[in-house]
Amino acid sequence: MNGSIKNVDVIEKNLNYFTQNHGNIYSAYENYGRMLHEEGGPLDEKTCWLIKVAISTDCQYEYALRTHILKALSSGCSKEEIEHAILLVAPSAGFPRTMKGILILRELLEEMDNLTVQ
């Protein structure tokens, strides 16, 4: 991930604080997340990140959604697959949450395009 993307600096500063003050807790949490992805069941990595995109869209936590979109892209998900995961939120969690998710996706992709152009 590139440091010029909006949430990276905020997330890294907060994560640095947390790991410096609660390193053992973070290690356990990180290990738990890794185990869920690798050993938790039959879903492939792309599917796991698409589910996390949908959950983050529903929760309306922008930093988590942005991070999960970046991780979904890194795992090979296309923009269309990510957008579909966000669209699937509407019937269960509501259209406004989906629209906010689409906005965040579009903003993040625009930021990434701007980095590529520079």
C-alpha positions in Angstrom: 0.0 0.0 0.0 1.2 3.5 -0.8 1.6 6.1 1.9 -0.3 8.7 -0.2 -3.6 6.8 0.1 -5.8 8.7 2.5 -6.1 6.1 5.3 -2.6 4.7 5.4 -1.1 7.4 7.5 -4.0 7.5 10.0 -4.1 3.7 10.3 -0.3 3.3 10.6 -0.1 6.0 13.4 -2.8 4.4 15.3 -1.5 0.9 14.8 2.0 2.0 15.9 0.5 3.4 19.1 -1.5 0.2 19.7 1.5 -2.2 19.1 3.8 -0.1 21.2 1.4 -0.1 24.1 -0.4 -3.5 23.6 2.0 -5.5 21.5 1.0 -8.9 22.9 -2.7 -8.3 22.3 -2.1 -7.2 18.7 0.1 -10.2 18.0 -2.7 -12.5 19.3 -5.3 -10.6 17.2 -3.1 -10.7 14.1 -2.5 -14.4 14.5 -6.2 -15.0 15.0 -7.0 -13.1 11.8 -4.4 -15.0 9.8 -5.7 -18.4 11.1 -9.2 -17.5 10.1 -8.1 -16.7 6.6 -5.8 -19.7 6.2 -7.4 -22.4 8.4 -11.0 -21.2 9.1 -12.7 -22.9 6.2 -13.0 -23.5 2.5 -13.4 -19.9 1.3 -10.6 -18.6 -0.9 -8.8 -15.4 -0.1 -10.7 -13.3 -2.6 -14.1 -14.4 -1.3 -12.9 -13.7 2.3 -12.0 -10.1 1.4 -15.2 -9.5 -0.5 -17.2 -10.6 2.5 -15.1 -8.2 4.6 -15.8 -5.4 2.1 -19.6 -6.1 2.5 -19.4 -6.2 6.3 -17.4 -3.0 6.4 -19.9 -1.3 4.1 -22.7 -2.3 6.5 -20.8 -1.1 9.5 -20.0 2.2 7.9 -16.5 2.3 9.2 -14.7 4.1 6.4 -11.1 3.2 7.4 -12.0 -0.5 7.6 -13.8 -0.4 4.3 -10.9 1.4 2.6 -8.4 -1.1 4.0 -10.6 -4.1 3.0 -11.0 -2.7 -0.5 -7.2 -2.4 -0.8 -6.7 -5.9 0.5 -9.4 -7.2 -1.9 -7.6 -5.6 -4.8 -4.3 -7.0 -3.6 -5.8 -10.5 -3.5 -6.9 -10.2 -7.1 -10.4 -8.9 -6.8 -11.6 -6.7 -9.7 -13.2 -3.3 -9.2 -16.4 -4.9 -10.5 -16.3 -7.8 -7.9 -15.8 -5.3 -5.1 -18.6 -3.1 -6.3 -20.9 -6.1 -6.5 -20.1 -7.0 -2.9 -21.0 -3.5 -1.9 -24.2 -3.6 -4.0 -25.3 -6.8 -2.2 -25.4 -4.9 1.1 -28.5 -2.8 0.0 -31.3 -5.4 0.4 -30.1 -6.3 4.0 -28.6 -3.1 5.4 -30.1 -0.4 3.2 -29.5 1.7 0.1 -27.8 4.6 1.9 -25.1 2.3 3.3 -24.5 0.9 -0.2 -24.3 4.4 -1.7 -21.8 5.4 1.0 -19.8 2.2 0.2 -19.8 3.0 -3.5 -18.7 6.6 -2.8 -15.7 5.3 -0.7 -14.8 2.8 -3.4 -14.9 5.5 -6.1 -12.8 7.9 -4.0 -10.2 5.3 -3.2 -9.9 4.2 -6.9 -9.6 7.8 -7.9 -6.8 8.3 -5.4 -5.0 5.3 -6.7 -5.4 6.5 -10.3 -4.0 9.8 -9.4 -0.9 8.1 -7.8 -0.4 6.1 -11.0 -0.6 9.2 -13.2 2.0 11.2 -11.1 
